[in-house]
Amino acid sequence: MTTPRTFALTRRLTAEFVGSAGLSAVVIGSGIAAQQLSPGDVGLQLLENALATAFGLGVLILVFMTVSGAHFNPVVSIVDSLSGLRSWRDTAFYIPTQIVGCVAGAILANLMFAQAAVTFSTTVRLTPAHFLSEVVATAGLIVVIFALVRTGRANLAPIAVGAYIGGAYFFTSSTSFANPAITIGRMFSDTFAGIAPGSAPGFIAAQLLGAAIGFGLVRWLFAEHRVA
């Protein structure tokens, strides 16, 4: 028998799937467009990709935050549960939904630009500098999100998170993936925003470490603030 609670979870999972697919399509699609619009100018390509991602992510959060919380990111869901804001049952459903959504978005982006539906990336990204960058980028993302939550300013998340990720494209050598689901999704497009499958596990490990550091910083710095 279907219950109202089941319907509510289904709606949240739908929002996470659509939002994750949208994020992946924005990141990868804008990367493909940047390659086509600015051939030979990697700096301009990165700027175009970063701006599209910052704006697109902000809009997606704004649209879906009242439905599912607009995580689109397994580490955000994990920290949400660690903070007591969401049940672990929900997070167990959120994470695979986010991953599948990001893969679907990658395929959609490929098709929108007349690419093969799936082309595994050959861009090797994992170096010690990239690993450190992903730790920093993810820790910073967690601090931004949950500092706002703990201080009652979660309504500013669409602007703050979009701006942070847009900036982190440039102040990290990894271009700030900061998201295990999008890392997996970006394996499925051999284009500007792609990442080789062999580099993905290291990125994900760095993101998990960064999330743990970020969670620790939030608990220490905002210990006197009640979790909203």
ZITADA-V71446 format. One record per pair of residues at least 4 apart in sequence whose C-alpha atoms are under 8 Angstrom apart, sorted by the first residue. I is the first residue (numbers start at 1). GAP is how many residues later the second one is. Records with the same first field share a line. If there is no record, write none. Layout:
I=GAP ; GAP
This chain:
2=4 ; 5
3=4
4=4
5=4
6=4
7=4
8=4
9=4 ; 81
10=4
11=4 ; 56 ; 57
12=4 ; 55 ; 56
13=4 ; 55 ; 80 ; 81 ; 84
14=4
15=4 ; 49 ; 52 ; 53 ; 55
16=4 ; 48 ; 52 ; 54 ; 55 ; 56 ; 78 ; 81 ; 82 ; 85
17=4 ; 55 ; 80 ; 81 ; 83 ; 84 ; 85
18=4 ; 83
19=4 ; 41 ; 42 ; 45 ; 51 ; 53 ; 82
20=4 ; 52 ; 53 ; 78 ; 79 ; 81 ; 82 ; 85 ; 162
21=4 ; 77 ; 79 ; 80 ; 81 ; 82 ; 83 ; 84 ; 85
22=4 ; 38 ; 80 ; 83
23=4 ; 30 ; 33 ; 34 ; 37 ; 49 ; 79 ; 82
24=4 ; 5 ; 77 ; 78 ; 79 ; 80 ; 81 ; 82 ; 85 ; 158 ; 161 ; 162
25=4 ; 5 ; 77 ; 80 ; 81 ; 83 ; 84
26=4 ; 26 ; 27 ; 30 ; 83
27=4 ; 22 ; 25 ; 26 ; 166
28=4 ; 78 ; 81 ; 82 ; 158 ; 161 ; 163 ; 164 ; 165 ; 166
29=4 ; 77 ; 80 ; 81 ; 83 ; 84
30=4 ; 18 ; 19 ; 22 ; 23
31=4 ; 14 ; 15 ; 17 ; 18 ; 160 ; 161 ; 162
32=4 ; 81 ; 159 ; 160 ; 161
33=4 ; 80
34=4 ; 5 ; 10 ; 11 ; 12 ; 14 ; 15
35=4 ; 5 ; 10 ; 157
38=4 ; 6 ; 7
39=6
41=4
42=4
43=4
44=4
45=4
46=4 ; 123
47=4
48=4
49=4
50=4 ; 115 ; 116 ; 117 ; 119
51=4 ; 115
52=4
53=4 ; 109 ; 112 ; 113
54=4 ; 107 ; 108 ; 109 ; 110 ; 111 ; 112
55=4 ; 107
56=4 ; 106
57=4 ; 101 ; 104 ; 105
58=4 ; 99 ; 100 ; 101 ; 103 ; 104
59=4 ; 99
60=4 ; 10 ; 98
61=4 ; 8 ; 9 ; 10 ; 96 ; 97
62=8 ; 96
64=4 ; 5 ; 6
65=4 ; 5 ; 6
66=4
71=5 ; 6
72=4 ; 26 ; 109
73=4 ; 22 ; 25 ; 106 ; 107 ; 108 ; 109
74=4 ; 17 ; 20 ; 21 ; 24 ; 105 ; 106 ; 107
75=4 ; 104 ; 105 ; 132 ; 133 ; 136
76=4 ; 66 ; 135
77=4 ; 9 ; 14 ; 17 ; 18
78=4 ; 10 ; 13
79=4 ; 63 ; 132 ; 136
80=4 ; 5 ; 6
81=4 ; 5 ; 6 ; 7 ; 10
83=144
85=142
86=4 ; 5
87=4
88=4
89=4
90=4
91=4
92=4
93=4
94=4
95=4 ; 86
96=4
97=4
98=4 ; 83
99=4 ; 81 ; 82 ; 83 ; 85 ; 86
100=4
101=4
102=4 ; 79 ; 80 ; 82 ; 83 ; 84
103=4 ; 79 ; 81 ; 82 ; 83 ; 85
104=4 ; 81
105=4 ; 80
106=4 ; 79 ; 80 ; 82 ; 83
107=4 ; 10 ; 11 ; 81 ; 82
108=4 ; 9
109=4
110=4 ; 5 ; 6 ; 7 ; 8 ; 79
111=4 ; 5 ; 6
118=70 ; 71
119=69 ; 70 ; 71
120=67 ; 68 ; 69 ; 70 ; 76 ; 77
121=65 ; 66 ; 67 ; 68 ; 69 ; 70 ; 73 ; 74 ; 75 ; 76
122=68 ; 72 ; 73 ; 74 ; 75
123=67 ; 71 ; 72 ; 73
124=71 ; 72 ; 74 ; 75
125=5 ; 49 ; 70 ; 71 ; 74
126=4 ; 5 ; 73 ; 74 ; 76 ; 77
127=4
128=4
129=4 ; 44 ; 45
130=4 ; 42 ; 43 ; 44 ; 73
131=4 ; 43 ; 71 ; 72 ; 75
132=4 ; 74
133=4 ; 39 ; 40 ; 41 ; 43
134=4 ; 38 ; 40 ; 42 ; 43 ; 44 ; 69 ; 72 ; 73 ; 76
135=4 ; 43 ; 71 ; 72 ; 73 ; 74 ; 75 ; 76
136=4 ; 74
137=4 ; 31 ; 35 ; 39 ; 40 ; 41 ; 70 ; 73
138=4 ; 38 ; 40 ; 41 ; 69 ; 70 ; 72 ; 73 ; 76
139=4 ; 68 ; 71 ; 72 ; 73 ; 74 ; 75 ; 76
140=4 ; 70 ; 74
141=4 ; 20 ; 23 ; 24 ; 37 ; 73
142=4 ; 69 ; 72 ; 73
143=4 ; 71 ; 72 ; 74 ; 75
144=4 ; 16 ; 17 ; 20
145=4 ; 9 ; 12 ; 16
146=4 ; 72
147=4 ; 71 ; 75
148=4 ; 5 ; 6 ; 8 ; 9
149=4 ; 5 ; 78 ; 79
150=72 ; 75 ; 76 ; 77 ; 78
151=71 ; 74 ; 75 ; 76 ; 77
152=76
153=4
156=4
157=4 ; 5
158=4
159=4
160=4
161=4
162=4
163=4
164=4
165=4 ; 11
166=4
167=4
168=4 ; 7 ; 8
169=4 ; 5 ; 6 ; 7
170=5
171=4
172=4
177=5 ; 6
178=29
179=4 ; 25 ; 28
180=4 ; 23 ; 24 ; 27
181=4
182=4
183=4 ; 12 ; 17 ; 20 ; 21
184=4 ; 13 ; 16
185=4
186=7 ; 8 ; 9
187=7 ; 8 ; 9 ; 10 ; 13
188=6
189=4 ; 5 ; 6
190=4 ; 5
195=4 ; 5
196=4
197=4
199=4
200=4
201=4
202=4
203=4
204=4
205=4
206=4
207=4
208=4
209=4
210=4
211=4
212=4
213=4
214=4
215=4
216=4
217=4
218=4 ; 5
219=4
